[in-house]
Amino acid sequence: MAEVGAGSGGSSSSRREEINGAGLSSMDSLESRWVFQDEDDSEIDDEEDDDDYDDAPHLAGVDSDDEDTQDQRLIRTGPRIDSFDVEALEVPGAPRSDYEDFGMGRKIVLAFQTLGVVFGDVGTSPLYTFSVMFSKAPINGNEDVIGALSLVIYTLILIPLIKYVLVVLWANDDGEGGTFALYSLICRHAKVSLLPNQLPSDARISSFRLKVPSAELERSLKIKERLETSLTLKKLLLVLVLAGTSMVIADGVVTPAMSVMSAVGGLKVGVDAIEQDEVVMISVAFLVILFSVQKFGTSKVGLAVGPALFIWFCSLAGIGIYNLLKYDTSVLKAFNPVHIYLYFKRNSVKAWYALGGCLLCATGSEAMFADLCYFSVQSIQLTFVFLVFPCLLLGYLGQAAYLINNPSGEEQPFFYSIPGGMFWPIFLVANIAALIASRTMTTATFSCIKQSTALGCFPRLKIVHTSRKFMGQIYIPVINWFLLVVCLIVVCSISSINEIGNAYGIAELGVMMMTTILVTIVMLLIWQINIVIVLSFVIFFLGLELTFFSSVLWSVTDGSWIILVFAVIMFLIMYIWNYGSKLKYETEVKQKLSMDLMRELGCNLGTIRAPGIGLVYNELAKGVPAIFGHFLTTLPAIHSMIIFVCIKYVPVPMVPQSERFLFRRVCPKSYHIFRCIARYGYKDVRKENHQTFEQLLIESIEKFIRREAQERQLESDGDEDTDNEEDTSLSRVLIAPNGSVYSLAVPLLAEFGSSSNNPISEASTSEEVTADLPVDPSISDAEHGLERELSFIRKAKESGVVYLLGHGDIRARKDSWFIKKLVINYFYAFLRKNCRRGIANLSVPHSHLMQVGMTYMV
């Protein structure tokens, strides 16, 4: 919790608006507390209040005047009395993009970083694509070279350019890319998440920005309904996402191995005495250096290697033009796709085998999407179209021109085609580019793991944010060293570039196919485009990728099975963690304490209430957790003030700080029990000082209590009719949580929403209004009660804050299946024992911690 902020409350002015049918204008949920809603949806908020106590009477729904034509009623939406969003008047709006309003110099720097971070993988594919292709289908004539070149050209056009740059990049989740970003986007539009912790209030977050399917688009509505009602489809969707993510992680292993070994392999061209064993040893040293500098961050390393990669792309283009002019320009006829047909006709099965090598020219396409969180869509598109793609085409055309005249150089066509005097400089640049390419997929892996952790599908790990400005740039130490170990195993056990290339194809294609399916769902559910376009997309690209996949699977026995095994292990880790977390949450929901029991215990909770504040961390978004009963029976006394703190991730990249917290009472006021729900997106940073958090928490509690009292007063005052214009103007006043006073004579947030740069002008300070307004002796008791509660909170804070942590473990019942016992009692228990605890981000000293363990049988 970075800051205990405020919300979009303070819009109580709308309860004083004229409610005369058309006289009530429709406003955004963040700007209005009252909207018309169908009767079918009238109970949406009641679901939130089932287990919490609100002793303030809710204002009844006001019927519309046009009851005969509209089956609607006026209800309150957005943050309510029990919300913790209390400073909307001070918030100009949702956070703007990190990349807006950059000057030209900053954009140039960003372009270099884009080259260094995003395009390293696809940029180094000319090092090995032709060598792997011709190892499976040797050159038997010029037509073979032109056919293979035609395959590469159209693979580059279809997959990286059309599919990813022009289509998939637009399926981002508010600037976030990758399989889990797609899953999050789908979860936001349909309730397909298996973890049942969603709240109706989550949809009020401004970054949700739901595009609700319109009534005429029945197809989207039917798909949404089908996804939400079918447990099988929900599980299948999760399996697809986890499979895609596991392939991304596997890609993070094989990319460094392939890129570095292919670059270092150029030594065998420049130095005859170098053997493959020496190439492996040098590659191992390079990989250790690569993963060691990963901790310095994307901005620092990206800026350092961006110019190097720019030189690499220029070198590719220069060598390609040189070879075209020197050897043979007839290779330009490879742009005619008929040569693909002739290539398959000449080589038959061998050409099908060569498809696995051809796909390597498109490696790095998924990295462009996964690394989207680091840069904007437009910067990636422009850089690819105007720099990367032309340089790659020229590089492949030049290699093909060289091979037509020198077919014996098919083992290392890139290094053999380098002009003699330029070999060592280009060799050096190629190795630097290979290290950059390795880093590209590693950063993409970090992004995917962070997203999966936030959405409950990966154990919590330490995440280091490497940039003060861009919060998406991260480093995960455990994953970094884990990838290094597995990468070294792959390099040492599979020393052949061809075998590693096959493994590379398996990992890349696995991610591509999952992305195709998820983007298809996004097209149907969210974009709502023509069904013919959707079917054309999925049939063409999924069919193309399945064809490539059949080719690489045919050679899986040559050593590339190691990557498949690794991907399966990562899939099982994610699935077991999600399965165990789901069982744990469902069990906690079933065993939560009933409100009847809390009322029977009384305000002392059946024990002694000692001065102080107890923060009970739990995962329940509603109800009193069973672990709290364990505290009551275990501890000799409980704190005079209890706050249940629930850290909850919602399927959005970022939750605005002003909307992060929800606050409400649990039990009657005399119990002094509150609930704080801290909502985070999967891109949000959680690293706070516990003292700052405590101070902000108490300040926000006081604001919440003041606002609660003010709204009750407004509700009670609203029942009194008056014909006196002056009295009406005096009553139309709202005291904001920051102490400022605003007139309710006009819709409060209408002015606010129209100009986010100009804050609402303050009429006066609260002290000034107190002197001018008539004092009503009838509310003195309420004021005294408010001051007593605020004084109670301050005294509790002075007595100290203690963090009450309940470690709830789960064990399978004795009558459970053997597989379930194995998964829950051993695998999930091992993962939970070794993962990072959520409280670690607050750096709470041990003297302020109190822990109680509890075991649930599932």
N, C-alpha and C positions, 0 to 999 in steps of 0.2 A: 504494500500500500504506500504509494509514493506520497500522497497528501490526502488528508481527509477533506475532501472538497465539498462542493455544493452541487445542487441539482438544478433542475429546471422548474423549481417551485415558484411560489410567489405570484402565481397567476390567479389568485382568488378574486381578482377584480371581475372576472367573468361571471361570478355568481350574482353580481349586482347589475349585470347587463339586462337590457330589455329583452324579455323572452317573448317575442311576438312573431312566431313563425319565421318569415323571411327576414325579420329584423336581426336574427342571430346569424352572424357570418361564420362560415366554416374556416377553421384555423388548424394549423399543424398541432400535433399532440404535444409538442414541446412548448407551444405558445398558448394553449388554451386548456383550462381545467374542465371544460364542459363541451361535450359533443353529442350529436345525435347518434344513436346506435340501435340496431335492430334488436327486437326482443330476444331473439335466439342467442344473442351474445351477452345478455344482461348479467350472466353469472360468471363472467370471466374473472372478475376481481374477487369474487367470493372464494374461488379456489385458493387464492393467496392467503386468505384470512382464516382458513379452516382451523389452524392450530395456533394462531396468535390471538392475543387479547387486545381489543381496542375498546376502551371504555368511553370513548367519545362517540356519540350517536352520529351515524352517517346521514347525510342529507338525502331525503328520499328523491327518487327520480321525478322530474317534472314532465308531465305529459305535453306533447306537442299539441298546438291548437288544431292542427289539421289531422285529427285522429282517423278520419275516414279514409284518407288517401295514403297515409304513411303509418305503417306499423312500427313506429319508432318511439323512443323516449330519450330525454336528455339525461346523460350520465356524466359523471366526473371521470376524466382520464388523466394520464400523466402522473407525475408525483403527487401524492395525496398527503393527508395529515401524517400518515405513518411512513412517509418517505424520508430518506436521509439527504435528499437533494435540496439544499437550503440556501443556495447563493446564486440562483439563476440570473438575478438582476445584475450581477457583477461579471457574468461570463459572456463574451462577445459571440460565441458560437463554437462549433466543433473545430478541433485542431486542423490547421491547414496542412497541405502536403509539405513534406520536408524539402521538396525540390522546386517549389514555386519561388518566383521573384529572384532568381539568380541572375547575376550580371554575366556578360559575355565571357569574361575571364574565368568565372566559376564554372560556366558551362563547358568550357574547353577542358578544364581540370577534370570535370565529371565525365567527359567523353573519354579521356585517357584512363580513368578508373574503370569505366565500362569495358574498355578493351581488355584491361588487365584482369578483371574479375569474371566477366560473362563469356567472352569469346575465346578464351585460351584453349578450351577443349575442341571446339569445332575448327579452330584455326590450325591446330597441329595434325589434323587428319591426313593431309597430303604426305606426311612422313611414312604412313604405313598402309594406306588404302590399296594402292595398286600392288604393293608387294604381297599382301594377303590374297587379293583376288587372283593374281597370276600364279600363286603357289597352288591354288585349287584348280585352275584352268589355264595351263601354260599357253604361251603365245605360239600360234601356228601360222600366223600371217598377219598382214596389216589390218585385215578386217576384224581380227580379234581385238586389236588395240582400240580401233575406232568403236567397236561394239561395247567394249568395257567402258570407254570414255563416255559414250552416250548414256549408259546405265548410271554412271556417276553424276552426270550433268542433271538428268531428270530426277534422280533421287534427291539431289541438292535443291532442285526447284520445288519438288512436291512436299518434302518433309520439313526441312528447316524454314524455307521461305513461305510457302503457302499455308501449311498446317500451323506451324508455330508462330512465325512472325506476324502473319496476317489474320489468324483466327484465334489460336489458343491464348496468346498474350492478352487478348481482350477479355478472356474469361477469368480475370484476376479478381481476388477478393480485396477490394480497396487497396490495390498496390501490392498484394501478397500473391505469390505464385506457388505452384507445387500441388501435389495430389491432395494434401490435407487442406490447402486453401480452397480447392474445389469442393472438398467434402464439407468444409465449414460453410461455403456459399450455399450448398444444397440444404444443409441442416437449418439454415436461417429461413429458407422458404418452405420447408416441409419438415415436420417433426419426425425425423428419421434417426436421431441419436438414440443409442441404446441406454444411455445413462439418464435415468428419470429425474433430473434435477432442474428441468426448465421451469421458469416462472412466467406468467403473463406479463409481468413488468419488464422482462428482458426485451420484449418487442418495442418498448418505448425508448430504448437507447437510440440516439440520433444516428449513429453509424450503422444501425440495422438497415435503414433505407429500403424497406420491403417494397417490391413491385408486385403487389397482389394481383394475381391473374384476374382479368376482367371477365365479366359474366359471359360474354360472347365467345370467349376462347375456352370452350368446354374441354378441349384436349388437355390443356394445362391443369385444369381443375381435376380432371379424372386421374391424371398422372400423380398429382399431389395427394389425392385421396387414396390411391392405390399404394403409394409409398408409405403413407402414414398408418394404414390399417394392416399391412402385411409385415409380420415379424420376419418372415423368410426373406423378403426383399431388403429389409433393414440390415439383416445379418449379411446378406450377399453384398450389399453396398459397402459395408464395413470391411468385409474380406477383400474386396477389390482395392479399397484404399490402402489397407495394410500390405497387400501384395505389391502395390505400386511403390509404397514407401520402402519396403524391404529391398526392392530392386534399386531404388535410388541409393540406399546405403551400400549395396553391393557395387553399384557404379562408382561410389566413392572409394572403393578398394581397387577396382580393376583399372580405372582411369590413370592413376599415377603409375601403376605398373606398366601399362601399355605405352603411355606417352614417354616416360623416361627411358625405358628399354629401347624403344624405336629410335630415339634421338641419340642415345649413347652408342647404339649399334652402328652409327655412321663411322665410328672409329675403325671398323673393319674395312671400310672403303679407303680411308686416309692412311691407315697403318696396316700393312700386310701381316705383321706379327701378332696382332691382337686376335685372341680367340674368344669364343662365346663365354667362357668362364670369367675372363677378365671383364667382359661387358656386364655380366651379372653383378660382380663385386662393385664396379663403379656405380651401377644403378642403385645398389643398396645404399651406398654412401650418399648419393644424391637424395634418395628418398628420406633418409634420416635428417638431412639438412632441411629438406622441404617441410616436413612436419614439425620441425623444431621452430621454424620462423612463423608458423601459423598463428601463434599467440599475439603477434604484433598487430593484427587486425587488418580488415579489408581496406580501410582508407589509406593507411601507411603503406602497406604492401602494394595495393592497387595503384597508387600514385607512382610508386617506385618502378613497377614493372609495366605500367601502361605504355610509356615511350618505347620500351623494349619490344612489346608486342606490336606496336605500330611499325617499328623497323622490320619485324618479322613479316607482317602482311605486305609491306612494300617490297621486301626481298622476294616473297612468293610471286608477286606480280612481275617484278623485274626479271627473275629467272625464267618465268613463263614466257614473257615477250621475247627474251633472248633466244630461247629454244625454238619458239615458233618461227622466228625469222631465220634462224640458222639451219633448222632441219626440215620441217615440212609444215606448211600451213593448211594442207589438205585435211588435217584433223578437225577443222572447223565444220566439216560436214557431219560431225557427230551430233550436231544440234537437230539433225533429222532423226526422229525416233524410230524410223524403219530399221536403223542399224541395230537396235535392241532385238528386234525380231530375227534379223540375220545372225546375230550373235548366238541366240538360243538355238537357231536352226543348225548352226555349225557345230556347237559344242554340247548340245543336249543336256545330259545330266551334270556335266562339269560346269556348265553355265549356271545351273541351279545351285550347285555348291558355291560358286563364286558370289552369289547374292549375299552371303554372310559377310564377305569382305567388302562388297559394295556398300553395305549399310554403314560401314565405319566412316564414310564421308559425312554422314549425318549425325555422328556422335557429338554430343554437346548441345543438341537441340533442346533436350529436357532441362539442361543446366541453364539455358536462357530463361526458361519459364520459372524454374525453382529459385534462381538468383534475382528474380524480379523485385524482391523486397529491397534490394540494395539500390536500384535505379528505377527511373520512370519507363513506362512503356514506349513513349516516343523516342527517348534516347537510344533504347535498344533497337527499335525498328530502323531508325535512320542510320545508325552505325552499321547495322547488318546490310541493309540494302545498298548503301553508297560506298562502303569500304570493304567489309568482310566478304560479301558474296562475290563481287567482281574479282577480288584478289584470289579467292579460292578457285574460281573458274579459270583464271589465267594460269594458276599453278598447275592444275590438272591438265590443261591444254598443252602446256610446255612439257610436262612429263610424257604425255602421249606422243608428242612430236619427237621427243628423244628416243622413245622405245621403238618407233617405226623404223628408225635407222640403226638402233642398237638394242635389239630384242634380248641380248644376253644380260642386260642390266636390269632385268625384271625383279631380281632379289632386293635391290635397294635403288629403285628408280629415282627417288628424289636426290640422294647424295651423288649418284653417278651423273645426274644431269646438271650439277653445279659447275659453272666455268672454273677451270683449273686454279686460277689465281685467287678466286673468291671462296675456295672450299673451307678453309679454317675459320674465317670470319662468319660465314653462314652456319658452319657447324656450331660455333659458340652461340649464335643467336637462336638456332634451333633447340639447343639444350635449355636455354633460358625460357623459350616459349613452351617447351615440354613441362618444365617445372611450374610455369604459370597455369597450363592446362590442368595439371594435377590439382592445383589449388582451387581451380574453378569448381570442380565437382565436390571438393571437400567443403567449401563454403555452402554449396547447395545442400549437402548432407546435414550440416549444422542447422540450416533453416528448417528442413523437413522434420528433424528430430525435435526442435523447439516447438513447432506447431503440433506435432503428435503428442508431446508432453502436456501442452496446455489443454488439449482436447481429451485427455485421459487415456491415451493409447501408448504411452511410453513411460518407464520409471523416471522419477524426477532426478535430474543431474545438475551439477554446478554449471551455470551459464555465465560467461564473462562477456560484458558488453565492451567492445573495443573502440567505440566511437562515442564521443559526447554529443554529437549533433544528430547522427543517424542511429536510432535505437535498433534498427534491424540488423546491424552489423555485430555479429556475435562470434564467440569461440567457446567450444565445449571441450575442456581438457581430456576428460575420460574417453570421449568418442575419438578425439584426435589421436591419442596414443593407441587406442584399440584398432583404429583403421591402419595405423602404421604397422602394427604387429601382423595383422592379417595380410596386408600388402606385401610385406617381406616374405611371408610364407608362400604367397602366390608366385612371387618373382623367383624364389629359390626352388620351388617345386615344379613350376611350369616355365622352363627357360626359353621355350620357342615363342617367337612373336606371333606365329600363326595360331597356336593354341590359345594364347592370351587374347588374341583378336576375336576368336570364337566366343570366349567367355565374355568379352566386352559386348559383343552383339547380343548375347542372351540377356544381360543386365539392361542394356539400352532398350531393347525391344519390349521387355517386360513393362518398363515404365511407360513407353509410348502407347502400348495398347490400353493400359489402365487410364491414361490421360484421354485417349480417344473416347472411351466409354463415358467417363465422367463429364467431358465437355458436351457430349451428346445429350446427357441428362440436363445439363445447364441450358442447352439450346431449347429443349422441350419445355422445361419447367419455368425458366427465368426469362430467357430472351424471347420465347414464344414466336419463333420465326416459322416460315413456311415449312410444312412437313416434307415437301420434296427436297428442299435444301438440306434438311437434317438427315434424311435417308441417304441422300447422295454423299454427304460427308462421312457418315459412319460406315456405309457399305464400301466406299472407295478406300478410305484410309485404313479401316480395320482389315479389309481384305488384303491390302498391300502389306501391312505389317505382319499379318498371319503368314503370308507367302515368305517374307524374309525370315520369320521365326521358324518356319519348317526347315529352312536351309541350315540355320545354326544349330537346331536341335539334332539334326542328323549326325553332327560331329561332336556330340556332347561327351562321348566316351574318351576323347583324346586328352582329357585333363580339365576341360572347362566345367566339368561337373562340380568342381570345388566351389565355384561361384554360386551354383544352384543350391548347394548344401548350405553355404553361408546365408543366402537369401532366405531359405526355409527357417534357419535358426533365428534370424531377426524377425521373421513373421511370427514365429511361435512366441518369442519374447513379448511382442506387442499384443498379440491376441490373448495370451495368458494374463498380462497385466490388465487389459481392458475387461476381461471376463471376471477376474478376481475383484477389481474395483467395482464393477457392476453388482456382483453378489454382496459385497460389503455394504454398499450404499443401500441396496434394497433391504438388507437385514436391519440396518440402523433405522430405516424408515418404519419397519414393522415393529421394532422394539422401543420406539420413542415413548417418552412419558406422556401420559394423558393429562389434559388440563384439569379433569376432575380430581386426579391425584394431587396436582399442584394446589388446587383450591382447598383440599382436605388438609394438606400440610400447613396451610396458613402462611402469613407473610414472613414468619421466621423459618419456614421450610423444614419444620420439625427438628431444628438444631439451633445452634447459637450463631447469630449474625455478627461477625467481628468487623470493625471498621476497615475499610479498604475497598478496592475494586478488583474483581476477578474477571479476567478475560478468558472465556472458555472457547478454545478453538475446536471446531467440529466441521463436518462436511455437510450437515443437513441445512438445506435452505428454508425448511419449514419444520416447526415442532421443537420440542425439548429433547435433546439427545439422551439416550439411555446412559451414556457415560457420566452425565450430570448426576443421575441417581447414584452412580458409583462413588462420585465425589462426596455426596451427602452422607453415605453410609460409611465411608472410609475416613474422612477428615473429622476432627473433633468440632470444627466450626467452619462456617462458610462466610464469604465476604458480604458486607452490607449492600454492595451493589454488584450485580452480575451482568456481563455483556457476552452474549453468544456471538462469536465472530466466525463467519463462514466465508472462506475465500472461494469464489465461484468463477469458473471460466465460461464465457459465453461465446457463441460462434461468430465473432467479429474480430477483425485484426486489432482494433484499439477501442477502448471505452473512454470517451472524454472524461477528464478528471472531474468535471462538474457533475457527471452522471455516474460516478463510480460506486457510490455507496447508497444503500437503502437502509433505513433505520426504522424500527418500530418497537412498540412495547410488547412484552410477553407477560401475561398475568396483569392484575390490577396495579394501579399506581403505587400502592403501599408496598408491593413486592420489590420494587426498584430493580426490575429485570428487563433488559433490552436485547434486541437482536440487531447485529450489524452485518449486512451482506455486502462484501467487497467484490465487485464484478470486474473481471479483467478480460481483455482480449488476448489472443495467442501471441500478439506482437508486443504487448505491454511489458514494461520493465517493472520488476518487483525487487527493489533493493532499498531498504529504509533503515533509519536509526530508530530504535525502539522508543527513546525518549521523545523524539520529535513526533512519532506516531501517537504516543500517549497524550501529548499536549494537544495535538490536533483533534484527537478523538474526543477529549473532554470538551474542547471548545465547540465541537460540532454537536455534541449531546446537548449542551446548553442552548445552542441555536435551535435545535430540533424542539426542545421543550418550550422555548419561547414562542416558536412558530405554532406549535400545537395549541397553546393557550390563546394566541391571537386568532387563529382560525375558529376555535370554539366560540370566541367572543363575537366574531363576525357572523357565525351561523346563528347564534342566539339573537343578535341584533337584527339579522335579516328577517326574522319573523314579525317584527314590529313595523306596521305601515304608518307612514306619515305623509301629510300634505304640505308640510313646511319645507320650502325650497332650501332655506338656510340649514335646517336640521339635516336634510338629505345630503347637502354638500359636506357637512361635517362628518357624517357617518361614512361617506365614501372615501375612507382613508385606510391605507394598508401600511403597517410598520414592517419593513423588510427585515430579514435576519441580520443584516449588517447595521441595523439601527436607523437607516434612512426611512423617510416617510414618503409615500407616493399616493397621488390622487387616483381614486377608482372611477372618476367621472367618465373616463374613456377606457377602452380595453387596454389593460396594462401592457401586454406584450406585443400589441399591434405596432406601436412605435418602435419597440425593441427589435422586433423581427424585421422591420423595414430598413433599419440602418444598424448593422452590427458594429460599425466603427464608432458610433456615437452613443455612449451609454445614456440611459435614462437620467434626465436631470433630477436632482434631489430637491424636493420642495423645501425641506428644512431638516434639521437634526431632530432626533426624538425628544431632546430636552426642550427645544423650542416649541414643538407641538404640544407637549405636555402642559406648557404654560398657557397656550392659547385655547386648548380644547376644554370644554366643561368637564368637570370631574363627576363621574357617576358613582355615588356611594354604593350602589348595588354590586359593583364588581370588585370591591375592596377585598372580599374574602378570596376571590380567585387570584388576585394579585398577591395576597399574603401566601396563599398556597404555592404559587409559582416561586416566590422568593425562598420559601422554606425548602422546596425541592432543589433549587439551585444551590442553596447553602449546604444541603446534605451532600450533593455531588462534589462540591469543592472540598469539604471535610474528608470525604472518602478518598479523593485524589491525594490529599496531604498525607493520609495514612499509608499510601503506597499502592502500587499496581502489581498484581501477580498474574502470571500467565499459567493457566490451568490447561495442561495438555493431556488429552486422553488418547492413548495409543490403542486403537481398536484393531485387534488381529482376528482373522477368521480361520476356522478349522472345519474340515468336512465332517459331517455326521458319520457315526459308525456304520450306519446302514447305507451309506453312499456307495456309488460304483467305484471300482478300483481306480479307474482313470481320473475321476474327480478327486479322490483322495490324493493321488500322485500330483495332480496339477496344483491343488489348493495347499496341501500340507507341506509340499516340498518346493515346487518351482515358484509359485507365487510368494510363498513365505520367504524364500531366498531373495527374490527381487525386492520385496518390501523391506527386508532387513538391511539391504545394501544400498537402497536409494536414498536420496537427499530428502530430509524432512522439510515440510513447508515453512516451519517456524525459523529455519536457518537464515532466511532473508532478513529477519529483523535483528539478528545479532543480539539476542537477549542474554544477559548474564545469568549464570546458573543460579545465583541467589534469588532471582525473580521467577524461577521456573518451578512448577510443581506438576509431576507427571503421575498418572494412574493408568495402569494397563487393564484391558478388558478383552475377553475372547468371545467371539460370536460363533455359534455353530450353524453352518449353512448346509 
